[in-house]
Amino acid sequence: ANTTEAPGYAVWGLSAGVDAGNARFFVDARNLTDENYVATFSTATLATPASALYYPGETRALYAGVTLRFGTR
């Protein structure tokens, strides 16, 4: 009956990288404010109070890495 809804939200992130020859170094920060939010949902025609309908998004996270390039550009 479309009787439930999730509140609105904003998720902030920041990413940066630098190229050094055949390598790229990067840093990626996600959900900087540690916002609780619904990332995806499930539909149900007959839901009960115990039904898992909303799935949370990731919490604050930091990723870093290196990408290597081989061959010619």
N, C-alpha and C positions, 0 to 999 in steps of 0.2 A: 504494500500500500504506500510505498515511498514515505515512510514515517520517520526514518532516521537519516541523519546527515553528519558529516565530519566538518569541524570548523576549518576555516581557511588558515593558511600558514605561509611563511616565507623561509627558505633555507638559503643561507649564504655560504659561499665557498671562494677559494682563491687558489690559483695555480700559476706557477712560474717555471720557466725552463731556460736553459742556455745550451747553445750548440758549441762544441769544442772538437773540431775536426770531424771524425766519423762517429762521435758520441754525442748524445743529448742527455743532459742531466735535468731532472725535473722534480718538483715538489708539488703536491696537490693536497690542500686542506679542505675538508668538506664539513658542512653543518657546524660552522664556527660558533653559533649561539647555542648549540646542543638542544635544538628544538625537537620536541616530541611531535611526530606527525604520522599520518596514514600514507604509506607509500603505494599500497594497492589494496584492493578489496575483492571479496568473493560475492557472487550473487547467490541468492537462495530464494526458492519459491515458498518454502516452509521452514522458517528459521525459529530456533528456540533461544532462550536466554543464554544457553551454553554454546551456541554456534559461534565459531571463529569466522567473523566476516571481515574484520579489518586487520591488516598486517602492518606493523610499524616500519618506518624508514630507519636507515642507519643512524647511529649516534655520531658524535664528533669523531672525526677520523683524520689521520695524516698519512699520506702515501709519499714515498720517494723512490726514485729509481733511475736507471740508466738504460737508454736505447742505443744499441750499436748498429751502425750501417756498414754493410759490406758491398763491394763492387763500385760501379760508377753511378753518378747521379743522373 
